[in-house]
C-alpha cells in the first residue's frame, strides 16, 4: 500500500479529530454527567470520534482485503447521527423553545432515520470502489437518493449555524464558526472528485480544535462556571434595575421635599405650629428616604463599573474639618465629644466628594452607636508604601467578634432582628469599603463589646508615586469587581 499525501492528510486530520472528540466527551461527562446538554454533547462527540476512526480504518481496507461498502456506509451513518445530535445540542444550548423547535427536532429525527434506511437499501450509494492507484482511497457511485440526503444534511447544518448565530446566549454564538467548518467539510465530500485535497478531514480537525478551545476557555459545560455566569448576569440586571428605579424615585421625592419645605415656610399661606411640626417631619423622613435611595444608586453604580472618580490633591486637615462641621452638631445633640488628631497630616490624592462620603459614613456610624463618651478621628503620616493612615474610633456599644466579618456586607447589620434598636439598611459601611478600595486603599475594623469600635483605613498620599499616576487619570472610570 502506498501512503499518498492525501492519505497522510486524512489520517492526521481524523486522528486529531478523534483525539479531541474523545477528550471533550470525557471532559463534559466528568464535569456534569447528569445534565441533558452534556449527555447530548457527549453522544455527539462519540459519533464524531467513531466517524473519524472509521475514516482512518477505511484507508487500510485494501491491505486487509475487506469489503469497503459496509465500512463506508457505517461511516456515513455515524456522520448522520453526529449531525442529528448537533442540531439537538444547538437547540438546547441556544435555548430554542416552542412548538416550532419541537417540530423541527421531530423532522430532523425522521429525515435522518429515512437517510439511514436509504443507505441500507442501497439508495444512497450504489457502489463503493477502491481507487486504482492503491492509495487506500475510495470512490463511490451515487444512488437515486444521494442528492436529497446530502442536500437535507447541508440544510440542517446551515440551520444549526443560524440557531447558534442568533442565540440569546453570547457563548452559544461562539460555536457557530465550528459548525460552519463542518458544513464546509460536508460540501467538500460531494466535490471530492474535483478537489486535490481531502478538505473534509482538515476542516473537521480545525472545527474540533476551535470547539475545544471555546469549551475550555469559557468552561461551557462546567455547572459551577455556568452558575457564576448566571449570577454575574443576575447581578448586572439587579444593578441596572436599582439604578433605574433610584432615578425614578429620586426625582419625585425631591419634588415632595421641595414643595413641603415651601409650604412649611409659609410661601403658600400661613400654617399653624402643629402643621409646621408635621411638615418638618415629612421633610426629615423624605430626606432620610432620599439618603437611602442615593446609597442604593451609589452601590449599583459601583457594581456596574459606572462610578467615576475625579482625583485631586486634597489637604487632609481642611477636608476633615469640613466633614466635622457637618457631623459635629449631631454629636453635640447626644453630648458626645469629638477629638481631633490630624494636625499636620499630609495631603491625599482622592475624589473629594467620595472621600467626604467615606468619613461622613464612618462618623455617622460612630455617632449612631455611641451613647456617651468620645469619638476620635486621627490622621497619621505617610509610610514607606506612600499612604496616609486614618482612624475613626468611638466608645460605643462595640461589635461582637463573630459579627466583624459582616459589617462591610450589603444589607447586613450586627443586629438583624425585627426588634433591633438601631435602624438602617446596612449600606453605609458596604459603600465605604467599596469607595476606599476604588481609591487603592484598605479598610479594617477592630472592636470590643462595650468598649467601642475603631475603623482603620489607608488612602494614597498625594506625594506618592501611586498617587501621581492616579492624578494623570482624572475622570477615569474605575471598575470594581462584583463580590
N, C-alpha and C positions, 0 to 999 in steps of 0.2 A: 504493500500500500504506500502510495506517495502522499506525503502531507503537503498539500499545496498551501500557498499563502492564505487563500480563502478559508481553508480548513483550520489553519492555525488561529486565524482571527475568530472563527466560530467557537473553537474550543476555549480560547482565552476569554472572549466576551461572555459566553454562557457559564464558564467557571466562576467568573466574578459575580455574575447574576445569581448563581446558585448559592455561593457562599454568603452574599449579603442577604438574600431572601431567607436563608436558614437562620442567620444571626438575628434578623428582625423578628422572625417567628418566635424564637426563643426569648427574645427581649420582651415582647409585648405579653407573652404568657407568664413570664417571670414577674412582670410589674403588676398585672391585674388580670388573672386568667378568667375571672367570672364576669368581666364586663363584656357586653354583647359586641360592641365595636371592636374590642381587642380580639375576640374569638373570630369574627368575620375577617379581620385583617390577618390573623394567623393562618386561617384556611386559605386565604388569597395568596399569601407568601408560600404556603405549602404547594399550591398548584403551580405557581411561577417557578419554584425551585425544581419541581418534578418536570416541568416543561423544558427547563434548561438542561437538566441531567439527561433527559431523553434525546435532546438535540445532540449532546456530546456522544451519547451511546450510539446514535444513528450514524455517526461518522465512522464507526468501526464494524458496521453490519457486514460489509463485503468480506473482510478477512475472516469473520466468524461464520460466513455463509448462511446468514439468517434472512428470512423474508422481510423486506423493508416496509411493505404496505401496512401491516398491523402496527409496527412501531411508529410509523409516520402518522397514522390515524390516531393512535393513543396520544401522541404529542399534541396534535391539534385539539383533541378533546380537553386536555389539561389547559390549553390556552383559552378555550371557550369557557371553561369553568372559572379560570382566572378573571376573565372579563366580566362574567356574571357577578362574582363576588366583589369585584372592583366597583361595580355600579352600586351594589348594596352598601358597601363601605362608604362610598362617596355620599350617598343619600343620607346615611346615618350621621356621618361626620359633619355634613353641611346642614344637618337638622331639617331635612326635607320632609315635610309632613303633608297630610291631606289625602283626599281620595285620588287625586291625580298622581301623586307619588306612589301610592299603593298600586294603582292601575299600571303604571309604567314598570314597577317591580314584577308584577304578575306577568306582564307581556314579555319582560326580559327572560324570566324563567321558561315560559312557554317557547319563545323563539330559540333559546339555546338548547332546550330539550329536543325540539324538532331538528336543530342543526346536528346534534349528536346522533339522532336516529337516522338522519340523511347520510351521515358519514358511514355508519354501519351498513347502510343499504347501498353503498357504492354510488350514491347520487352526487357526492361532492368530489371525490377522487375516483376516476375510472381506472386509474393505474398509477403505480409509482415505480420508477425505473432508475437504476444506478447510472451515473454519468460515465461515458465511455473512457474518460481519462484516468479512471481508477483512483480518484482523489478522495473518495468517501462521500461525495455529494450525490444528490438525487434530483431527478426531475419528475414532474407529475403530469398526468393528462386529466384536465378538468372535466368533471361530470356536469350534468344539466343544472344542478343546484349550487354549483361552486360560486358563481357570481352573486346570487341572492344572499348566501350565507356570509360572504366577505363584506358585502355592502351593509348588511344588518349589523355586523360587528363594528364596522367603521362608524356607523351612525351612533351606536351605543357608546363607543369611545369618545366621539365628539360630544355626545350628551353629557358624559361624565366630566369632560373638560368644562362644559358650560355650567354644570351644577357646582363644581368646585370654584370656578372663577367668580360666580355670582353669590357665593355663600356669605351669610352674615358673619360667620366666624372668620376672623382675619387669618388664623393659622390654616384653615382649610384652603384658603386661596393660594397658599404657598405650595400646595401639592399639584396644582394643575399643570405646571411645566413637565412634571414626570409623566403624566398621562398623555401629554402632547407628544413626548418622545416615544411612548408606547404606540400611539396612533401612527406616528411616522414609521416605526418598525413594522407594523401590520401592513401598511401600504407597500413597504419595500418587499414584503413576502410575495405580493401579487406581481411585482415587477422584477422578480429575481432573474428571469432570463435576460433582462436588458441592463442589469446593474453589474458592474465589475466587482463590487464588494458586497459581502453579506451584512448590509446595514442593520438588519433586524437584531443581530447579536450585539452589535456595537451600541445601538440606541437603547436596547434593553439594559445593558450594563450601565450606561450613563444615567438612565432613569432610576435604576436601583441605587446608584451612588447618591443621586440627588435626594431620593426619598429617605435614604438612611441618614443623610446629613440633616435634613429638616426634622426628622423624628428625634435624633439625638440632640440637635441644637435647641429645640423647643420642648423636648420631653412630652411629645404629643400624647403618648399612651400611659403616662405616669399619673395615677389618680391624684397624688399629692400636688404635682405641678399643675394639673388641671384645676384642682381646688384653689390653689394660690392665684391662678389667673382669674377664676370666678370671683374670689374675694377682692382682688385688686379692682376688677370691673365694678363690683358692687360698691366698693369704697369710693370709686370715682363718681358713680352715679349719685351716691349719697352726698358727696361734697358738692356736686353740681346742683342737686336739689336744695341743699341747705343754703347755698349761695343765692339761688334764685328766690327762694322763699324769704330769706333775710332781706333782700332788696324790696320784695313786695310788701313785707311787713313794716319795714323801717319808714317808708315814705308816708303811709297814712298815720303811723304813730307819731312822727314828727309834727304832722298837722294837728293831731289831737293835743299834743303837749303845747304847741304854739298857740292855738286858739284858746285853750284852757287858761294859759298864762295871761292872755289878753283880757279874758273875762274876769280873772281874779284881780287884775289891775284896775278894773272898772272902766275899761275902754268902751264897753257896750252898755254902760249904765251902772249905777251903784249896786253893790252886793252887801249883804249883811255879814256880820262877823262869822256866823256859823257857816254861811255859804262860802266865804273866803277860806275857812279852815278846810272844808270838804274839797274845794278846788285845789288847794295846795297838796292835799293827799293824793288827788288824781295826778297832779304833776309829778310828785315824788314816785308814785308807783309806775307812771309812764316812763320816767327816766330810768327806773330800775329795769323795767322790761326792755327798754332801748339798749341798755348796757348788756343785757343777756343776748339780744339779737346781734349786737356788734361782736360779742365774743364768738358766737356761732359762725358769723361771717368770717372773722379772722381765722378761726380754726379751719373752715372749709377752704379758704384761700391758701393756707399753708399746705394742707394735704393735697390740694390740686396743683401745687407748684406755681401759684399765681401771685404769691407775696413778693413784692419788690422792696428791696432795702436801698435807701439813698444815704450812703455812709458819708459822714463829715467828721471833722475834728471837733470834739466836744470837751469843754472844760468841766472836769468831774465835780468839783465843789459847787460851781454855779448850777450844774444840772441837778444835783441832789437837793440844793436849796430850793429850786423851783418846784421840785416834786413835793418837798416838805411843806411849802407854802399852801399847797392844795390839801395835803393829808393831815397837817397838824391840827386844824380845827376839829376833825373827827376824833383825834386822840384827846384833845382837851375836853370834849364832851364826856369822856369816860375817865377824866382826871389821870390820864397817863402822861408820863414824861418821855419825851423823845431826846435821846442823847446823840450828839453829832461827833463823829470821829473820822473826819475826812479832809481836814485842813491840809493843804499841800499835796493832795492826791494827784497823781499825773493824769493828763488828759487821755481820753479813749477815742477810738475810731468806730463810730456806730451811727445808726439811724436814730435821730433824736426822738422822733415820735414813738418808735418801738421801744427804745430804752426807757423812756418815761413810762410807757405802759408796763414794762417789766417791774420797775420799782414801785409804781402805784399798786400793782397786784400784790407784791410782797408786803408792802406796808399795810394795805387794806386787810390782808390775811392776818398780819400780826395784831392789828388793832381789833379785829373781829374776835380773835380767840384769846385776848388778854383782858382780864377784868381789872387788874391793878398791877402797879409796878412800872416798868420802863420798857421802852423799845429803843434799840441801839442800831444805828446804821454806820458801818465802818467801810472805809476805802483805803487800801494799802498800796505800797509802792510796787513797781514792776519787778518781776522776777527774771531769771535768765531766759525764760521762754517768751518774754515780751507780752505779758498780760497784767492787768490790774485786778487785784483781789478785792472782792466786796463781801460784806456780811450784813445780814439783816436779822437781828436777834430780838426775842421778846421773852417775857416772864409769864407767859400764858399757861394754858392747860396742858400743853405738850401733846405729843403723838406717840401712841404705843409702838413698840419696836416692830411688831408684826404688821403694822399699817404703813411703815415708812416707804414700802415699795409701791404703794397705790396712790400716794398723794399727787404724783405727776401724771396720772392716767386720766383720760377724758371721762367726765360724768361720774367720777369716783370720789367718795368722801370718806373720812375716817369713821364717822358715824353715819351709816346708811339706813338707819331705821326710820320708820314713818313718823316717829315721835321725837326726832332729833331736835336739839335746842338751836343749833346753828343752821340756818337755811342757805341754799345756794345750789348751783348746778354742777360744781366741780370742774369748771372750765378754766378758771383763772390760772392755777398753777400749771395746768397742761399747756396752755398757750405760752406761759412764761418760759417753760422749758424749751418749747419749740423755737421761740424767738432768741433765747440765749444761744442755742445750738446753731441757729442760722447765722449768728454773728461770729461763729467759730469759738464760742466759749463753752463752759460746762457749769452745771448747777447741781448741787447735792444738798442734803438736809441731814441734820442730826437733832435729836430731841430726847427729852426725858419727861415722862408723865408727871405733871405737877410742877415742873421746874422750868419749862419753856422750850422754845424751838429756835434753831439757828439755821438760816439758809446761807450756803457758801456759793458764790458764783465768780467766774472769771470772764473778763471781756478783753479784747485786744487793745493794747496800749497804742496810742497814736504814733509814737516814735518807733514802733517795732517794724521789722521787715514785713511781717504778715499784714499788719495794718496798712502799710504803704502800698502793698499790692492790692489790697481791698479798695483803697482810695481811688485807684485807677478804674474800678468797676462801679462807679456811681450810677445808680439806676439799674444795676444788674438784677436779673430775675433769678432768684435763688430757688432751687428745688429741694424740698425736704423729703426724705424717704417716708413712705407710708408705713407706720408702725403697726 
